[in-house]
């Protein structure tokens, strides 16, 4: 009991010492401080609200991260001051619920944005891919059955271009950067259906978001 009392006393002493001489270690941000240009208000879908947070990526290579977020049938790319990045927003056919995936699909040194919309009643989805300026990449969009998850981007074959990995209905697809389905895919997962995005492991020859 004496040891416990001594330990507690030493803890209180150490905490008091820290708060007295090193207050920045003990006191966090007392109030939220909004960045200039925020908060932002934008519309979303009445039936399909986003279920994931924003994606951060330096689309225009200026050393600052853009904020990619979905609202209804719109994909936004906001700059650090709250203004829209030139070329954005972009529209999709159906509402979006998942976060955009970002990566250099075609190995041209520039980042691209990938997302799947969804329409629950018609069980349809479109797979979209835009470049950093908001222009659709050749081969997109592609229409499939209902997509339930966000896309995963990874260089599966080590050629420097990223493949797009996503599920539609009960099938798992791998797409090339031009929107074509990679040979050997899709894989049928029936009677099960994925409810989370794919994870990829192996040699460090690709990356995903």
HELIX and SHEET records of a PDB file:
HELIX    1   1 UNK A    2  UNK A   21  1                                  20    
HELIX    2   2 UNK A   23  UNK A   26  1                                   4    
SHEET    1   A 4 UNK A  55  UNK A  57  0                                        
SHEET    2   A 4 UNK A  66  UNK A  71 -1                                        
SHEET    3   A 4 UNK A  74  UNK A  78 -1                                        
SHEET    4   A 4 UNK A  90  UNK A  91 -1                                        
SHEET    1   B 4 UNK A 101  UNK A 103  0                                        
SHEET    2   B 4 UNK A 112  UNK A 116 -1                                        
SHEET    3   B 4 UNK A 124  UNK A 131 -1                                        
SHEET    4   B 4 UNK A 142  UNK A 145 -1                                        
SHEET    1   C 4 UNK A 152  UNK A 154  0                                        
SHEET    2   C 4 UNK A 163  UNK A 168 -1                                        
SHEET    3   C 4 UNK A 171  UNK A 175 -1                                        
SHEET    4   C 4 UNK A 187  UNK A 188 -1                                        
END                                                                             
